[in-house]
Amino acid sequence: MNQNIINRKQHLLICLMEECAEVQQACSKALRFGIDDKFEDQPTPHDQINLELNDLFTIINMLKEEDIATDYGNIFDIHDKQDRVEHYMQYAIDRGLLE
């Protein structure tokens, strides 16, 4: 039997990738069908995004406990990123590509 043995940190990194993909999928559905779309017995895309973000933050916290996400939640980095996002959003507005 050929098995690839991984450790706890590697397992959590794989979980991180999977959770990021699930957030992407939930966002895609929100854009395709509407944030409040109610299809059959499925949660709305809004609810699904929140569920997936909670799952993602759980894995990030577990990575923090493993000393992988050591600077996660640094308020200065968060503000820097917000400033960059706002800068490029304004650029898109100036170009007529964002309302």
C-alpha positions, 0 to 999 in steps of 0.5 A: 500500500502506497500512502503519503504520510503527512503531519498535523501542520501539513494537514491543516494547510490542506484544510486551509486550501480547501476552506479558501476554495469553499469561500470562493465557491460561495462568492461565485454563487452569490455573484451568479445567482444573487446574494439572497437567492433561495434555491430549494433547501440550500442556504442562501449565498449570504449564509453560505459565505458566512458559514465558509468564513467561519470554517476558514477562521477556525482553520486559521486559528488552528494554524495560529496554535501551530505557530504557522499563522503567527502574525494573523490579525495584525491590526497594522497589516489589516489597515494597510490592506484596507488602504490598498483595497480602497486605493484600487477601488477608487482607481476602478471608480475613476476608470468608470469600472466600479459604481 
